[in-house]
Amino acid sequence: MINEQLLERIVLKLKVLAEKPVIIGTRLSVEYILNLLTYGTNIGEILEEYEGLRPEDIHACILFACKSIANTTLISVV
């Protein structure tokens, strides 16, 4: 699946989760999925827990995050 097709799986809608990006057709935010992955939940476990999700949905969340920070400069605060 190409990047554009993956990104079409992520939407921003008024009045849905405070306009956070979500997986289309769900109320699961990109942030929530990334947090699950960060704390060790694997893709298989996420798909098991949330019936109807597809691996492409998880990949779309990761790609969305990558694209979101691609042109961001991070400054160390330490």
Secondary structure as UniProt FT lines:
FT   HELIX           3..7
FT   TURN            8..9
FT   STRAND          10..11
FT   TURN            14..15
FT   HELIX           17..19
FT   STRAND          22..23
FT   TURN            24..25
FT   HELIX           30..38
FT   TURN            39..40
FT   HELIX           43..49
FT   TURN            51..52
FT   HELIX           55..69
FT   TURN            70..71
//
